[in-house]
């Protein structure tokens, strides 16, 4: 979204590539907004807008606007499963594993004895694709879920939560 430019006939939205320092046209609109689709998850994008005025069939363009930086949310991790479980006395250990999420900085693995995750939720942060959880109470059902996160300029973007596994 942007504010109306005085006398503008329309607007051109550009995607900016910081590596090449070049703009590429994303689309044209006469509205004060533009919807960009088909973006990859967990990715940072840069956009700018130029207004134009059509005079006698020729377009005259303004300078580029300030660039807007935006980051899409990471995708939810898939394939959460336990790969090993063992019990010694009153204590159990389980190793959980999941698939890599493109663009993720790390993962937050959560587990609880309540399927709705309304109480007794434990959260473990990790950057790996598996995690061993020890000191679980033997004979107790535990529920696990995971989400990915991406940190960009000290701001954290989190994915939707994965399916729950017990």
C-alpha positions as semicolon CSV with decimal commas, in nm:
position;residue;x (nm);y (nm);z (nm)
1;X;0,000;0,000;0,000
2;X;0,109;0,357;-0,060
3;X;-0,029;0,709;-0,071
4;X;-0,164;0,872;-0,385
5;X;0,087;1,066;-0,592
6;X;-0,057;1,392;-0,721
7;X;-0,151;1,366;-1,089
8;X;-0,045;1,002;-1,123
9;X;-0,212;0,789;-1,389
10;X;-0,088;0,467;-1,227
11;X;0,190;0,289;-1,043
12;X;0,455;0,032;-1,125
13;X;0,563;-0,208;-0,852
14;X;0,921;-0,335;-0,867
15;X;1,102;-0,618;-0,695
16;X;1,454;-0,519;-0,591
17;X;1,747;-0,761;-0,585
18;X;2,006;-0,643;-0,327
19;X;2,274;-0,873;-0,474
20;X;2,258;-0,729;-0,825
21;X;2,125;-0,390;-0,711
22;X;1,867;-0,407;-0,991
23;X;1,491;-0,364;-1,010
24;X;1,255;-0,590;-1,203
25;X;0,895;-0,509;-1,277
26;X;0,646;-0,702;-1,062
27;X;0,332;-0,538;-1,200
28;X;0,132;-0,227;-1,282
29;X;-0,181;-0,092;-1,113
30;X;-0,401;0,215;-1,097
31;X;-0,489;0,130;-0,736
32;X;-0,301;0,237;-0,422
33;X;-0,204;-0,122;-0,344
34;X;-0,071;-0,428;-0,519
35;X;-0,088;-0,794;-0,416
36;X;0,225;-1,000;-0,477
37;X;0,174;-1,377;-0,489
38;X;0,375;-1,696;-0,537
39;X;0,637;-1,598;-0,279
40;X;0,867;-1,857;-0,123
41;X;0,836;-1,922;0,249
42;X;1,104;-1,794;0,486
43;X;1,240;-1,546;0,233
44;X;1,314;-1,173;0,251
45;X;1,194;-0,959;-0,039
46;X;1,243;-0,593;-0,129
47;X;0,992;-0,382;-0,323
48;X;0,964;-0,025;-0,449
49;X;0,699;0,172;-0,636
50;X;0,715;0,438;-0,908
51;X;0,421;0,650;-1,012
52;X;0,371;0,743;-1,373
53;X;0,167;0,998;-1,563
54;X;0,054;0,940;-1,918
55;X;0,069;1,248;-2,143
56;X;-0,022;1,215;-2,512
57;X;0,033;0,839;-2,500
58;X;0,376;0,859;-2,337
59;X;0,449;0,757;-1,975
60;X;0,661;0,977;-1,748
61;X;0,793;0,806;-1,435
62;X;0,877;0,933;-1,087
63;X;1,184;0,827;-0,894
64;X;1,167;0,495;-0,707
65;X;1,006;0,505;-0,365
66;X;1,200;0,398;-0,058
67;X;1,243;0,020;-0,063
68;X;1,014;-0,188;0,153
69;X;1,170;-0,499;0,308
70;X;0,934;-0,781;0,395
71;X;0,987;-1,138;0,505
72;X;0,751;-1,429;0,448
73;X;0,686;-1,675;0,728
74;X;0,875;-2,003;0,724
75;X;0,672;-2,311;0,628
76;X;0,556;-2,546;0,903
77;X;0,803;-2,832;0,959
78;X;0,687;-3,166;0,818
79;X;0,766;-3,524;0,904
80;X;0,783;-3,489;1,285
81;X;0,837;-3,839;1,427
82;X;1,023;-4,019;1,699
83;X;1,323;-4,212;1,577
84;X;1,422;-4,383;1,902
85;X;1,265;-4,442;2,241
86;X;1,400;-4,616;2,550
87;X;1,296;-4,662;2,912
88;X;1,518;-4,709;3,215
89;X;1,326;-4,753;3,541
90;X;1,079;-4,464;3,583
91;X;1,245;-4,250;3,314
92;X;1,206;-4,257;2,937
93;X;1,403;-4,097;2,657
94;X;1,280;-4,020;2,306
95;X;1,460;-3,878;2,004
96;X;1,242;-3,662;1,779
97;X;1,330;-3,577;1,418
98;X;1,173;-3,360;1,145
99;X;1,235;-3,226;0,796
100;X;1,437;-2,915;0,713
101;X;1,248;-2,591;0,649
102;X;1,404;-2,365;0,388
103;X;1,506;-2,027;0,530
104;X;1,458;-2,128;0,894
105;X;1,700;-1,993;1,153
106;X;1,596;-2,263;1,400
107;X;1,316;-2,471;1,547
108;X;1,108;-2,478;1,865
109;X;1,010;-2,829;1,968
110;X;0,724;-2,838;2,219
111;X;0,591;-3,129;2,421
112;X;0,318;-3,176;2,678
113;X;0,111;-3,443;2,848
114;X;-0,198;-3,250;2,733
115;X;-0,286;-3,291;2,363
116;X;-0,429;-2,937;2,341
117;X;-0,099;-2,793;2,476
118;X;-0,294;-2,588;2,733
119;X;-0,067;-2,670;3,028
120;X;0,267;-2,829;3,118
121;X;0,419;-2,725;2,785
122;X;0,796;-2,756;2,758
123;X;0,978;-2,582;2,473
124;X;1,324;-2,667;2,342
125;X;1,508;-2,446;2,092
126;X;1,744;-2,606;1,844
127;X;1,904;-2,551;1,508
128;X;1,940;-2,923;1,432
129;X;1,685;-3,156;1,270
130;X;1,657;-3,389;1,570
131;X;1,656;-3,363;1,945
132;X;1,689;-3,616;2,229
133;X;1,447;-3,555;2,517
134;X;1,535;-3,721;2,845
135;X;1,372;-3,759;3,186
136;X;1,023;-3,828;3,054
137;X;0,795;-4,016;3,294
138;X;0,770;-4,382;3,185
139;X;0,419;-4,499;3,096
140;X;0,299;-4,144;3,022
141;X;0,172;-4,030;2,682
142;X;0,350;-3,720;2,552
143;X;0,240;-3,502;2,263
144;X;0,493;-3,327;2,040
145;X;0,472;-3,043;1,789
146;X;0,726;-2,815;1,629
147;X;0,748;-2,484;1,451
148;X;1,025;-2,311;1,259
149;X;1,140;-1,955;1,307
150;X;1,348;-1,708;1,111
151;X;1,524;-1,407;1,262
152;X;1,572;-1,102;1,038
153;X;1,715;-0,780;1,187
154;X;1,630;-0,890;1,542
155;X;1,268;-0,965;1,450
156;X;1,146;-1,325;1,476
157;X;0,903;-1,470;1,222
158;X;0,741;-1,802;1,317
159;X;0,584;-2,069;1,102
160;X;0,252;-2,237;1,163
161;X;0,277;-2,529;1,406
162;X;0,327;-2,882;1,270
163;X;0,083;-3,167;1,313
164;X;0,083;-3,315;1,665
165;X;0,255;-3,651;1,719
166;X;0,213;-3,869;2,029
